[in-house]
Amino acid sequence: MGGFLSGVQLACGVVGIFGMAGTYNLIYIYTCELFPTVVRNAALGLASEAGQIGAIIAPLVVVMVTVNPSLPFAIIGLSGIVGGFLAFKLPETLHRPLYETMGALEHAEPTTCV
């Protein structure tokens, strides 16, 4: 049984790493589509910084295995689930123009969430 659980943990870890790598790349793509040109660089910098903060905090979460062996998996899993649900609140960008100014974005027709 112990070998099976370690295999499941390994599989979950690999899937998680692929998911994080894909999400990190999507941050740049979605940020470029979501923000107008005048604030796009600042938004990309903020998104990149958020990813770096997550990379800094991740080892601290892993060290929590000394408190409870399941705690790191629970924290990382819950973070992914909450992030996935929050992604549904982001507006749809398919067939939407890339705005140049904040004023053009404010006067645009409202977008629906995914």
C-alpha positions as a Markdown table, in Angstrom:
| # | Residue | x | y | z |
|---|---|---|---|---|
| 1 | Met | 0.0 | 0.0 | 0.0 |
| 2 | Gly | 2.9 | 2.4 | 0.8 |
| 3 | Gly | 4.4 | 1.9 | -2.7 |
| 4 | Phe | 1.0 | 2.7 | -4.3 |
| 5 | Leu | 0.6 | 5.9 | -2.3 |
| 6 | Ser | 4.1 | 7.1 | -3.2 |
| 7 | Gly | 3.3 | 6.4 | -6.8 |
| 8 | Val | 0.1 | 8.5 | -6.5 |
| 9 | Gln | 2.0 | 11.3 | -4.8 |
| 10 | Leu | 4.6 | 11.2 | -7.6 |
| 11 | Ala | 1.9 | 11.3 | -10.3 |
| 12 | Cys | 0.1 | 14.2 | -8.6 |
| 13 | Gly | 3.4 | 16.1 | -8.3 |
| 14 | Val | 4.2 | 15.6 | -12.0 |
| 15 | Val | 0.7 | 16.7 | -13.0 |
| 16 | Gly | 1.1 | 19.7 | -10.7 |
| 17 | Ile | 4.4 | 20.7 | -12.2 |
| 18 | Phe | 3.0 | 20.6 | -15.7 |
| 19 | Gly | 0.0 | 22.6 | -14.6 |
| 20 | Met | 2.1 | 25.3 | -13.0 |
| 21 | Ala | 4.4 | 25.5 | -16.1 |
| 22 | Gly | 1.4 | 25.9 | -18.3 |
| 23 | Thr | -0.3 | 28.5 | -16.0 |
| 24 | Tyr | 2.9 | 30.5 | -15.7 |
| 25 | Asn | 3.0 | 30.9 | -19.6 |
| 26 | Leu | -0.7 | 31.6 | -19.8 |
| 27 | Ile | -0.3 | 34.5 | -17.3 |
| 28 | Tyr | 1.7 | 36.4 | -20.0 |
| 29 | Ile | -0.7 | 35.6 | -22.8 |
| 30 | Tyr | -3.9 | 36.5 | -20.9 |
| 31 | Thr | -2.4 | 39.6 | -19.3 |
| 32 | Cys | -1.5 | 41.0 | -22.8 |
| 33 | Glu | -5.1 | 40.4 | -24.0 |
| 34 | Leu | -6.7 | 41.8 | -20.9 |
| 35 | Phe | -5.0 | 45.2 | -20.3 |
| 36 | Pro | -4.7 | 48.2 | -22.7 |
| 37 | Thr | -1.4 | 49.1 | -24.2 |
| 38 | Val | -0.7 | 52.0 | -21.8 |
| 39 | Val | -0.7 | 49.8 | -18.7 |
| 40 | Arg | 0.3 | 46.5 | -20.3 |
| 41 | Asn | 3.9 | 46.6 | -19.2 |
| 42 | Ala | 3.0 | 47.4 | -15.6 |
| 43 | Ala | 0.4 | 44.6 | -15.6 |
| 44 | Leu | 2.9 | 42.1 | -17.0 |
| 45 | Gly | 5.4 | 43.1 | -14.4 |
| 46 | Leu | 2.8 | 42.6 | -11.6 |
| 47 | Ala | 1.8 | 39.2 | -13.0 |
| 48 | Ser | 5.5 | 38.2 | -13.2 |
| 49 | Glu | 6.1 | 39.4 | -9.6 |
| 50 | Ala | 3.1 | 37.4 | -8.4 |
| 51 | Gly | 4.5 | 34.3 | -10.0 |
| 52 | Gln | 7.9 | 34.9 | -8.4 |
| 53 | Ile | 6.3 | 35.4 | -4.9 |
| 54 | Gly | 4.6 | 32.0 | -5.4 |
| 55 | Ala | 8.0 | 30.5 | -6.2 |
| 56 | Ile | 9.5 | 32.0 | -3.1 |
| 57 | Ile | 6.7 | 30.7 | -0.8 |
| 58 | Ala | 6.5 | 27.2 | -2.3 |
| 59 | Pro | 9.6 | 25.8 | -0.4 |
| 60 | Leu | 8.1 | 27.1 | 2.8 |
| 61 | Val | 4.9 | 25.2 | 2.2 |
| 62 | Val | 6.9 | 22.0 | 1.5 |
| 63 | Val | 8.7 | 22.4 | 4.8 |
| 64 | Met | 5.3 | 22.1 | 6.5 |
| 65 | Val | 5.6 | 18.3 | 6.0 |
| 66 | Thr | 7.2 | 18.3 | 9.5 |
| 67 | Val | 3.9 | 19.5 | 11.0 |
| 68 | Asn | 1.7 | 17.1 | 9.1 |
| 69 | Pro | 2.7 | 15.0 | 6.1 |
| 70 | Ser | -0.5 | 15.8 | 4.2 |
| 71 | Leu | -0.4 | 19.6 | 4.9 |
| 72 | Pro | 1.7 | 20.7 | 1.9 |
| 73 | Phe | -0.6 | 18.7 | -0.5 |
| 74 | Ala | -3.7 | 20.2 | 1.1 |
| 75 | Ile | -2.4 | 23.8 | 0.8 |
| 76 | Ile | -1.2 | 23.4 | -2.7 |
| 77 | Gly | -4.3 | 21.5 | -3.8 |
| 78 | Leu | -6.6 | 24.0 | -2.2 |
| 79 | Ser | -4.7 | 26.9 | -3.8 |
| 80 | Gly | -5.1 | 25.4 | -7.2 |
| 81 | Ile | -8.8 | 24.7 | -6.7 |
| 82 | Val | -9.4 | 28.3 | -5.5 |
| 83 | Gly | -7.4 | 29.7 | -8.4 |
| 84 | Gly | -9.3 | 27.6 | -10.8 |
| 85 | Phe | -12.7 | 28.9 | -9.5 |
| 86 | Leu | -11.4 | 32.5 | -9.5 |
| 87 | Ala | -10.4 | 32.1 | -13.2 |
| 88 | Phe | -14.1 | 31.8 | -14.1 |
| 89 | Lys | -14.5 | 35.4 | -12.9 |
| 90 | Leu | -12.1 | 36.7 | -15.6 |
| 91 | Pro | -13.7 | 38.2 | -18.7 |
| 92 | Glu | -13.7 | 36.4 | -22.0 |
| 93 | Thr | -11.2 | 37.8 | -24.5 |
| 94 | Leu | -12.1 | 35.8 | -27.6 |
| 95 | His | -12.8 | 38.1 | -30.6 |
| 96 | Arg | -12.3 | 41.2 | -28.4 |
| 97 | Pro | -10.0 | 44.0 | -29.6 |
| 98 | Leu | -6.8 | 45.0 | -27.9 |
| 99 | Tyr | -7.5 | 48.4 | -26.5 |
| 100 | Glu | -4.9 | 51.2 | -26.7 |
| 101 | Thr | -6.1 | 53.4 | -23.8 |
| 102 | Met | -7.9 | 53.0 | -20.5 |
| 103 | Gly | -10.7 | 55.3 | -21.9 |
| 104 | Ala | -11.3 | 53.0 | -24.8 |
| 105 | Leu | -11.5 | 50.0 | -22.4 |
| 106 | Glu | -14.0 | 51.9 | -20.1 |
| 107 | His | -16.3 | 52.8 | -23.0 |
| 108 | Ala | -16.2 | 49.3 | -24.5 |
| 109 | Glu | -19.2 | 47.1 | -24.3 |
| 110 | Pro | -19.3 | 45.0 | -21.1 |
| 111 | Thr | -17.7 | 41.6 | -21.3 |
| 112 | Thr | -19.1 | 38.4 | -19.9 |
| 113 | Cys | -17.3 | 36.0 | -17.7 |
| 114 | Val | -16.3 | 32.6 | -18.9 |
